[in-house]
Protein backbone atom coordinates (compact mmCIF):
# COMPACT_ATOMS: atom_id res chain seq x y z
CA UNK A 1 0.00 0.00 0.00
CA UNK A 2 1.28 3.48 -0.84
CA UNK A 3 2.43 5.62 2.04
CA UNK A 4 -0.18 8.24 2.98
CA UNK A 5 0.68 11.74 1.78
CA UNK A 6 -0.29 14.67 3.99
CA UNK A 7 -0.24 18.01 2.16
CA UNK A 8 0.37 21.27 4.01
CA UNK A 9 1.33 24.80 2.91
CA UNK A 10 4.92 25.72 3.74
CA UNK A 11 3.91 28.62 5.95
CA UNK A 12 4.46 29.67 9.51
CA UNK A 13 1.67 28.59 11.80
CA UNK A 14 1.23 30.85 14.83
CA UNK A 15 4.45 30.94 16.84
CA UNK A 16 6.43 28.29 14.98
CA UNK A 17 8.23 28.89 11.70
CA UNK A 18 10.31 26.14 10.14
CA UNK A 19 10.07 23.99 13.26
CA UNK A 20 9.47 20.74 11.42
CA UNK A 21 6.78 18.14 12.02
CA UNK A 22 8.30 15.85 14.64
CA UNK A 23 5.38 16.29 17.05
CA UNK A 24 2.73 15.50 14.43
CA UNK A 25 4.76 12.51 13.26
CA UNK A 26 4.69 10.86 16.69
CA UNK A 27 1.27 9.45 15.80
CA UNK A 28 1.80 9.27 12.04
CA UNK A 29 5.18 7.55 11.85
CA UNK A 30 3.80 4.04 12.35
CA UNK A 31 1.63 4.51 9.27
CA UNK A 32 4.60 5.45 7.13
CA UNK A 33 2.91 8.77 6.41
CA UNK A 34 4.78 11.65 4.84
CA UNK A 35 4.04 15.34 5.34
CA UNK A 36 4.70 17.17 2.09
CA UNK A 37 4.85 20.97 1.87
CA UNK A 38 3.71 23.10 -1.03
CA UNK A 39 4.12 26.82 -1.49
CA UNK A 40 1.31 28.76 0.24
CA UNK A 41 -0.24 29.83 -3.06
CA UNK A 42 -3.38 28.74 -4.84
CA UNK A 43 -1.50 27.54 -7.92
CA UNK A 44 0.96 25.41 -5.95
CA UNK A 45 -1.81 23.92 -3.84
CA UNK A 46 -4.00 23.04 -6.83
CA UNK A 47 -1.08 21.26 -8.45
CA UNK A 48 -0.24 19.19 -5.35
CA UNK A 49 -3.77 18.54 -4.01
CA UNK A 50 -4.79 15.53 -6.15
CA UNK A 51 -2.17 13.25 -4.56
CA UNK A 52 -2.95 14.23 -0.96
CA UNK A 53 -4.54 11.67 1.37
CA UNK A 54 -4.97 14.38 4.02
CA UNK A 55 -4.72 18.14 4.32
CA UNK A 56 -2.99 19.72 7.30
CA UNK A 57 -4.67 23.12 7.05
CA UNK A 58 -2.59 26.13 8.00
CA UNK A 59 -1.05 29.25 6.52
CA UNK A 60 -3.82 30.13 4.04
CA UNK A 61 -7.57 30.04 3.46
CA UNK A 62 -9.08 26.93 1.88
CA UNK A 63 -12.11 27.79 -0.21
CA UNK A 64 -14.42 25.55 -2.23
CA UNK A 65 -12.12 25.55 -5.26
CA UNK A 66 -9.11 24.37 -3.27
CA UNK A 67 -11.13 21.76 -1.40
CA UNK A 68 -12.55 20.53 -4.70
CA UNK A 69 -9.01 19.70 -5.81
CA UNK A 70 -8.60 17.25 -2.90
CA UNK A 71 -9.87 14.31 -4.91
CA UNK A 72 -8.50 11.58 -2.60
CA UNK A 73 -8.22 13.34 0.76
CA UNK A 74 -9.84 11.58 3.70
CA UNK A 75 -9.54 14.41 6.23
CA UNK A 76 -8.81 18.12 6.63
CA UNK A 77 -7.12 18.76 9.98
CA UNK A 78 -6.82 22.11 11.77
CA UNK A 79 -4.51 22.51 14.77
CA UNK A 80 -6.80 25.22 16.14
CA UNK A 81 -10.17 25.57 17.85
CA UNK A 82 -11.60 27.78 15.11
CA UNK A 83 -11.94 26.46 11.57
CA UNK A 84 -13.07 29.68 9.88
CA UNK A 85 -10.20 29.50 7.38
CA UNK A 86 -11.68 26.28 5.92
CA UNK A 87 -14.89 26.23 3.88
CA UNK A 88 -16.55 23.56 6.01
CA UNK A 89 -19.66 23.52 3.83
CA UNK A 90 -17.54 22.68 0.79
CA UNK A 91 -15.72 19.95 2.72
CA UNK A 92 -19.05 18.52 3.85
CA UNK A 93 -20.36 18.50 0.29
CA UNK A 94 -17.20 16.62 -0.71
CA UNK A 95 -17.66 14.14 2.15
CA UNK A 96 -14.40 15.13 3.86
CA UNK A 97 -14.29 15.32 7.69
CA UNK A 98 -12.82 18.53 9.13
CA UNK A 99 -11.14 18.18 12.53
CA UNK A 100 -10.05 20.75 15.07
CA UNK A 101 -8.59 20.96 18.58
CA UNK A 102 -11.59 22.02 20.70
CA UNK A 103 -10.20 21.10 24.11
CA UNK A 104 -6.42 21.37 23.88
CA UNK A 105 -5.76 24.89 25.19
CA UNK A 106 -9.13 26.00 26.54
CA UNK A 107 -7.78 26.45 30.08
CA UNK A 108 -5.50 29.21 28.80
CA UNK A 109 -8.33 31.01 27.02
CA UNK A 110 -10.50 30.82 30.14
CA UNK A 111 -7.65 32.28 32.22
CA UNK A 112 -7.27 35.09 29.69
CA UNK A 113 -10.99 35.87 29.65
CA UNK A 114 -11.06 36.03 33.45
CA UNK A 115 -7.97 38.24 33.41
CA UNK A 116 -9.73 40.68 31.07
CA UNK A 117 -12.80 40.75 33.33
CA UNK A 118 -10.71 41.53 36.40
CA UNK A 119 -8.31 43.94 34.70
CA UNK A 120 -11.05 46.02 33.08
CA UNK A 121 -13.12 46.05 36.27
CA UNK A 122 -10.22 47.31 38.42
CA UNK A 123 -8.94 49.67 35.67
CA UNK A 124 -5.61 47.86 35.72
CA UNK A 125 -3.89 49.58 32.77
CA UNK A 126 -5.11 53.04 33.73
CA UNK A 127 -3.97 52.56 37.32
CA UNK A 128 -0.55 51.40 36.11
CA UNK A 129 -0.18 54.52 33.96
CA UNK A 130 -1.12 56.77 36.86
CA UNK A 131 1.80 55.41 38.88
CA UNK A 132 4.27 55.62 35.99
CA UNK A 133 3.21 59.15 35.04
CA UNK A 134 3.35 60.57 38.57
CA UNK A 135 -0.44 60.78 38.98
CA UNK A 136 -0.46 58.75 42.20
CA UNK A 137 -3.30 60.71 43.75
CA UNK A 138 -5.73 59.91 40.93
CA UNK A 139 -5.80 56.15 41.54
CA UNK A 140 -7.97 55.89 44.63
CA UNK A 141 -10.61 58.42 43.49
CA UNK A 142 -11.11 56.45 40.28
CA UNK A 143 -11.64 53.15 42.07
CA UNK A 144 -13.97 54.72 44.64
CA UNK A 145 -16.46 54.97 41.76
CA UNK A 146 -16.09 51.27 40.82
CA UNK A 147 -18.63 48.91 42.39
CA UNK A 148 -17.59 45.86 44.35
CA UNK A 149 -17.04 42.81 42.14
CA UNK A 150 -18.77 40.30 44.43
CA UNK A 151 -22.46 40.09 43.63
CA UNK A 152 -22.21 41.49 40.12
CA UNK A 153 -23.41 39.54 37.10
CA UNK A 154 -21.31 37.93 34.38
CA UNK A 155 -23.26 36.91 31.30
CA UNK A 156 -22.05 34.57 28.56
CA UNK A 157 -23.00 34.77 24.91
CA UNK A 158 -22.42 31.14 23.84
CA UNK A 159 -21.61 28.57 26.49
CA UNK A 160 -19.09 26.17 25.03
CA UNK A 161 -15.99 24.69 26.64
CA UNK A 162 -14.15 27.95 27.32
CA UNK A 163 -17.20 29.73 28.74
CA UNK A 164 -17.82 26.81 31.11
CA UNK A 165 -14.28 27.07 32.45
CA UNK A 166 -14.66 30.83 32.86
CA UNK A 167 -17.83 30.14 34.85
CA UNK A 168 -15.88 27.89 37.24
CA UNK A 169 -13.34 30.66 37.78
CA UNK A 170 -15.94 33.41 38.12
CA UNK A 171 -17.91 31.59 40.82
CA UNK A 172 -14.88 31.90 43.11
CA UNK A 173 -15.18 35.69 42.85
CA UNK A 174 -18.82 35.65 43.92
CA UNK A 175 -20.26 36.58 40.54
CA UNK A 176 -23.82 35.74 39.52
CA UNK A 177 -23.75 33.85 36.21
CA UNK A 178 -26.10 33.91 33.21
CA UNK A 179 -25.68 32.27 29.81
CA UNK A 180 -27.34 32.34 26.41
CA UNK A 181 -26.74 29.42 24.06
CA UNK A 182 -29.56 27.79 22.10
CA UNK A 183 -27.38 24.74 21.42
CA UNK A 184 -26.57 23.87 25.05
CA UNK A 185 -29.10 22.18 27.31
CA UNK A 186 -30.15 23.92 30.51
CA UNK A 187 -28.87 21.13 32.77
CA UNK A 188 -25.32 21.72 31.54
CA UNK A 189 -25.65 25.37 32.59
CA UNK A 190 -27.40 24.80 35.92
CA UNK A 191 -24.89 22.13 36.95
CA UNK A 192 -22.23 24.86 36.84
CA UNK A 193 -24.32 27.35 38.79
CA UNK A 194 -25.25 29.26 35.65
CA UNK A 195 -28.79 30.52 35.01
CA UNK A 196 -30.06 29.83 31.46
CA UNK A 197 -31.24 33.08 29.88
CA UNK A 198 -32.28 34.70 26.63
CA UNK A 199 -29.83 36.90 24.76
CA UNK A 200 -31.76 39.98 25.81
CA UNK A 201 -31.65 38.92 29.47
CA UNK A 202 -27.89 38.37 29.31
CA UNK A 203 -27.32 41.77 27.72
CA UNK A 204 -29.67 43.77 29.91
CA UNK A 205 -28.84 42.15 33.27
CA UNK A 206 -25.07 41.62 33.06
CA UNK A 207 -22.36 43.87 34.43
CA UNK A 208 -19.89 41.92 32.28
CA UNK A 209 -20.77 40.34 28.94
CA UNK A 210 -18.32 37.68 27.76
CA UNK A 211 -18.51 36.73 24.09
CA UNK A 212 -17.55 33.14 23.14
CA UNK A 213 -19.37 32.47 19.86
CA UNK A 214 -17.39 30.95 16.97
CA UNK A 215 -17.14 32.72 13.62
CA UNK A 216 -19.82 31.18 11.42
CA UNK A 217 -22.29 32.52 8.88
CA UNK A 218 -24.90 32.45 11.64
CA UNK A 219 -22.86 34.40 14.20
CA UNK A 220 -21.11 36.97 11.98
CA UNK A 221 -21.94 40.44 13.34
CA UNK A 222 -24.15 38.74 15.89
CA UNK A 223 -23.85 41.75 18.23
CA UNK A 224 -24.70 45.11 16.69
CA UNK A 225 -25.79 48.60 17.77
CA UNK A 226 -29.15 47.46 19.12
CA UNK A 227 -27.49 44.80 21.27
CA UNK A 228 -25.02 47.22 22.85
CA UNK A 229 -27.95 49.58 23.49
CA UNK A 230 -29.53 46.86 25.66
CA UNK A 231 -26.47 46.65 27.93
CA UNK A 232 -26.05 48.56 31.18
CA UNK A 233 -24.22 51.89 30.95
CA UNK A 234 -21.63 50.62 33.40
CA UNK A 235 -21.20 47.25 31.68
CA UNK A 236 -17.93 45.88 30.33
CA UNK A 237 -17.74 43.80 27.15
CA UNK A 238 -15.15 41.01 26.86
CA UNK A 239 -14.40 39.03 23.70
CA UNK A 240 -12.03 36.08 23.58
CA UNK A 241 -14.00 34.30 20.85
CA UNK A 242 -13.82 35.69 17.31
CA UNK A 243 -13.73 39.32 16.17
CA UNK A 244 -16.18 39.04 13.26
CA UNK A 245 -18.98 37.97 15.64
CA UNK A 246 -19.17 41.62 16.70
CA UNK A 247 -19.95 44.71 14.62
CA UNK A 248 -16.77 46.54 15.65
CA UNK A 249 -18.01 49.92 14.47
CA UNK A 250 -21.06 49.49 16.72
CA UNK A 251 -18.83 48.54 19.66
CA UNK A 252 -16.63 51.60 19.10
CA UNK A 253 -19.65 53.87 18.95
CA UNK A 254 -21.09 52.33 22.13
CA UNK A 255 -17.81 53.02 23.94
CA UNK A 256 -17.55 56.56 22.59
CA UNK A 257 -21.13 57.38 23.53
CA UNK A 258 -20.86 55.86 26.99
CA UNK A 259 -23.55 53.33 26.17
CA UNK A 260 -21.20 50.80 27.80
CA UNK A 261 -18.29 51.56 30.12
CA UNK A 262 -15.39 49.54 28.73
CA UNK A 263 -14.08 46.48 26.93
CA UNK A 264 -11.44 43.77 27.10
CA UNK A 265 -10.65 42.39 23.65
CA UNK A 266 -8.38 39.60 22.45
CA UNK A 267 -9.92 39.49 18.97
CA UNK A 268 -10.81 42.06 16.33
CA UNK A 269 -12.88 42.28 13.17
CA UNK A 270 -9.66 42.80 11.17
CA UNK A 271 -6.40 41.41 12.56
CA UNK A 272 -4.09 43.01 13.28
CA UNK A 273 -6.18 46.17 13.78
CA UNK A 274 -5.26 49.25 11.74
CA UNK A 275 -3.08 51.78 13.52
CA UNK A 276 -5.91 54.32 13.34
CA UNK A 277 -8.47 51.97 14.90
CA UNK A 278 -10.15 54.03 17.67
CA UNK A 279 -9.99 51.08 20.07
CA UNK A 280 -6.22 51.57 20.32
CA UNK A 281 -6.59 54.98 21.93
CA UNK A 282 -9.58 54.44 24.19
CA UNK A 283 -8.70 54.66 27.90
CA UNK A 284 -11.03 52.01 29.36
CA UNK A 285 -10.24 49.33 26.79
CA UNK A 286 -7.69 46.55 27.37
CA UNK A 287 -6.37 44.78 24.29
CA UNK A 288 -4.30 41.68 23.54
CA UNK A 289 -3.08 40.35 20.16
CA UNK A 290 -5.34 37.29 19.74
CA UNK A 291 -3.08 35.23 21.97
CA UNK A 292 -5.47 34.05 24.69
CA UNK A 293 -4.68 30.42 23.89
CA UNK A 294 -0.92 30.83 24.06
CA UNK A 295 1.22 29.19 26.73
CA UNK A 296 4.41 27.14 26.84
CA UNK A 297 2.44 24.00 25.93
CA UNK A 298 0.42 25.56 23.10
CA UNK A 299 2.42 24.42 20.08
CA UNK A 300 3.30 20.99 21.38
CA UNK A 301 -0.27 20.15 22.45
CA UNK A 302 -1.97 21.29 19.27
CA UNK A 303 0.58 19.66 16.95
CA UNK A 304 0.35 16.33 18.73
CA UNK A 305 -3.44 16.51 18.58
CA UNK A 306 -3.36 17.29 14.85
CA UNK A 307 -1.12 14.30 14.26
CA UNK A 308 -3.42 12.06 16.29
CA UNK A 309 -6.50 13.14 14.33
CA UNK A 310 -4.83 12.53 10.97
CA UNK A 311 -3.49 9.16 12.15
CA UNK A 312 -6.95 8.04 13.25
CA UNK A 313 -8.54 8.82 9.90
CA UNK A 314 -5.66 7.47 7.83
CA UNK A 315 -5.87 4.22 9.81
CA UNK A 316 -9.59 3.96 9.03
CA UNK A 317 -11.18 5.31 12.20
CA UNK A 318 -13.38 8.26 13.10
CA UNK A 319 -11.50 11.32 14.39
CA UNK A 320 -12.01 12.47 17.98
CA UNK A 321 -13.23 15.96 17.08
CA UNK A 322 -15.12 16.52 13.86
CA UNK A 323 -16.87 19.82 13.13
CA UNK A 324 -18.99 18.28 10.34
CA UNK A 325 -19.90 14.87 11.83
CA UNK A 326 -22.71 14.22 9.35
CA UNK A 327 -20.10 13.07 6.83
CA UNK A 328 -18.78 10.29 9.09
CA UNK A 329 -21.47 7.59 8.67
CA UNK A 330 -20.88 7.51 4.92
CA UNK A 331 -17.12 7.95 5.07
CA UNK A 332 -16.17 4.30 5.29
CA UNK A 333 -14.36 5.03 8.55
CA UNK A 334 -14.95 2.86 11.61
CA UNK A 335 -16.65 4.41 14.64
CA UNK A 336 -14.90 4.11 17.98
CA UNK A 337 -15.37 5.94 21.29
CA UNK A 338 -12.26 6.84 23.25
CA UNK A 339 -14.24 9.28 25.41
CA UNK A 340 -17.31 11.46 25.15
CA UNK A 341 -16.75 14.85 23.55
CA UNK A 342 -20.19 16.21 24.61
CA UNK A 343 -20.88 16.97 20.94
CA UNK A 344 -19.94 15.65 17.55
CA UNK A 345 -19.19 12.06 16.57
CA UNK A 346 -18.32 10.53 19.92
CA UNK A 347 -21.06 12.00 22.10
N, C-alpha and C positions, 0 to 999 in steps of 0.2 A: 504494500500500500504506500502511496506517495506520502511524504512528510507534509503535515499541514502547514500552510503558508499563512502567516498573519501579516496583514498590510497595515502600515501606520505612516502618517506624514512625518518627515524628518524635521520636526519643529519642537522648540522648547515647550514643555508642558508645566505651567506654574513655576515652581522654584528650581526645577532641574533642567539643565541644558547639557546635552551630550553625556548624560550619566549612564547610558547603557540600559540594558533590560534584564539584568541579573535577577532582580526581585520578581519580575513577572515570570521569568523562566524557571523559578523554583517549582512551580506547579506544571509548567509546560514541557519541561525537559524530558520527562519520561515518555511523552508522546512523540518525541523527535520533531517537535514543532520548530519553525523558524520564523522569527520576526524580521520582516523585510521593510525597509524604509523607502518611501518615494518622496520626491520634492513636494513641498506643501503648496502645490498649484493644481488647478483643475485639470489641466492637460496631462500632467504627470500621473495624477490619480486615475484618470479615465483609462490611461494606457495600462496601468498595473492592476486595476481592479478585477478584471476577469479571472485572474489566477489566484485570487485571495480566498481562503477558506474562512477567514475571520477578519474583521476590521477593528483595530485598536484606535478608537476615535479620539483624536487630540489635534490641536494646532490649527484647525480650520473648520469651517462650517460644512456640513454634509447635507446637501439638498436632495431633492427627488432625483435629479439627473445623475448625481454621483452615486446615490444608493442604487439606482437602476442598473449601473454598470457592475454591481456586485453579483454576478450571475451564479456564483457557486458558494457565496458566503453563508455560513450557518449562524453567525452572531455578529452583532455590533456592540462593542464593549466600551463603556465610558468609565474612567477612573475618577468620577466626580459624583456628587449627589444630583445636581441638575443635568439635564440632557437637552437643553434648549438649543444646542449647536448641532443637533441631529434631527432631521425631519422624521419624527417617530411615525407619523401617519404613512409616509412613503415606505418606511421599513415594514410597517404592519401590512400594507398592501402587498409587499414583496414576500411576506411570510418570514421575515428575519427578526428574531428576538433582539431587543435592545436592553442591555444590562447597565446598571449603575452601582454606586457604592452608597446606599442610603443610610447605613448605620456605622460607618467606619470612623468618622471624625465629628459625630454629632455632639459629643461632650464639649469639644472646643467651641463649637458655635453657640451652644447654650451658655457657656461661661462668658462668651463675648457679648451675647445679648443681655445677660444680667449685668455685666460691667457697664454697658451703655445706659441701662436703666438707672443704675446707682450714680454713675458719673454725671448724667444730665440732671438728675434730681438734686444732687448736692453741688451743682455748678462747678465741677471739678476743674475744668480747663480755665474758666474765668477766675476762680480762686487762685490757681497757680500763677496766672499772669499778674494778679494783684500783688502777690509777694515779690515776684521778679521785678516788677516795675515800680516798687516802692509805694504801693497803694495799700499798705497793710490795714489801715483803718477802715477800708471799704468792705472787707470780707465779712465781718460779723453782721453789719446792717443788711447785706444782701441775703444772708441765710436766715435772718430773723423773719423774712417774708416767705420763707419756704415751709410748707406744711410738713408735719412729721410723716415719715414714710409708713410706719406701722398703721394699718387700718385703711390705707388707700387701696385702690382697685387697679389691677393689671388685667387688661383684656387681650386675648389672642385672636388674631384673624388668621385662621387655619391652625389646626391642632395636630400636626404630625409629630414625628420623633423629636425634633429639636424643641418645639413648643412644650412638649410634655416634660422634657428635662429642665427647661426654664421654669416650669410650674413647680417642680420639686425644689428648685433653688429659691424661688420667690416665697414659697410657704414659710421658709425659715425666717424671712424678714417680716412676717405678719401681714402680708398682702392678701387682699380678697381677690379671687381669681374667676374670670369669666372667659368663655371661649366660643367662637363661632366657627363651625366647620360642618357643612352638610354631608360630608363623607365619613364622619367619625361618629360612632354610636355614643349615646349619652352615658352609658355605663363606663366607658373608657374615661370620659371626662370626670364623672362624679367619683370614680375610684381614686383620682388624684386630687380630690378636693376642689375641683373646678366646676363652676356652675355653667351648664349649657345655656347659650343665649343666641338671640338673633344678631345679625350684623349691626343693626341699629342700636340694640341694647349695649353691645360691646363698645360702640363708638360714643354713645351718649353718657354711659355710666363710668367709663374708665378714666383714671388719672394718667395711666400709661397704656398706649396701644402698641402691641408688638406684632409686626407683620411677618408671617412665615409662609405665605403662599408661594408655590413654584411659578415659574414663568411659562404659562400655557396660553393658548388662544382664548380660553375662558377667563383667565385672570389678568390678562394684559390691561393696564390702566384700570384695575379693579377699584382703586380708591381715587376719587376725583374731588372737585371742588365741593360738591354737595355732601360728600362724606366727611371732609374736614370741617365743614360747617356744623355737623352734628356733634363734633367733639367739644369737650369742655375748654374754656378759654385758658385754663391753666394746665391743660394736658400736654404730655410729651409723646411724640411718635418715634418708635424705634423700628428699624427695618434691617434684619439680617437675612432676609429671604432673597428676593430678586428685585432689582431696580425697576424693570419695566412693569411690575405689578402696580406701580404708583404713578399717577400723573404728576411728574416732578414740578411742572409749572404751577399746578394747583397747590402742591405742598409749599413751594416757595412763597406764593401769594398768601397762603394761610399763616405762614410765619411772619411775613412782612406786616400783615394786617393785625396781627395779634389774635387771630382766630384760635390758634394753639400757641403754647408757650415755648416749645423747643423741640429738638429732634436729635436722635442718635442714629447715624446711618453708616452701614458698612457697604451698601450697594447703591448704585445710581442708574438712572435711565440710560445714560451713555457713560462708558468707562474706558479710560479715566475721564473724570469730568473736565470740561473746558476750564481754562484758567479764569475766565470771566463769569463762571457759574456763581450766582449770588450766594449759594450755600456756603461757599468757601470763606465768605467774609461776614457771615452772620454770627453774632456773639454767643447765642444760646443753642448752638448746633455743634455736636461732636461727631467727627468723621473718622473713618478708617478705610484703607484701600482694598476693600473686598478680600479681607484676609482672616475672617472670623474662624475659618476652619483650620488655620495654620498652627502647627506645633511641631516639636522635634520628631514626632512619629508620623506626621502627615504623609510625606512622600512614600515612606516604606509601607505604611498600612494600605494606602490606596493602590499602590502598584502590585502588592501581593494579592489584594482582592481582585484586581483586574485579571491577573494571571490565573487565579482560581476559577473565575467565571468562564474565561475562554477555554480552560482545560476541561471543565465540566461539559460544555457544549461539544467541544471537539472529540470528547470521549463518548458522546452519545447520550448525555444526560441533561435534564433541565438545569438552567442556571439557578442560583439562589435568589437573585433579585432581578426581576424582569419588569420593565415599565409598560410593556405591551403583552401581557400574559395570554391574551386571546389567541396568539399565534402558536402557542406551545402544543395544544392537543393535536394539531395537524402537522407538527414539525418533524415527526419521526423520532424525536428525542424521548428518552425514558424518564418518567416522573420518579422522583425520589424526594424524601423529606428529611433533611438534616436537622432542621428546627423551624418552628413557625416564624414567619416574617410579619404576621399581623395584616398582611395584604399581599396581593400578587399570587404567584404560582404555588407557594408552599404554605399558604394560610389554611 
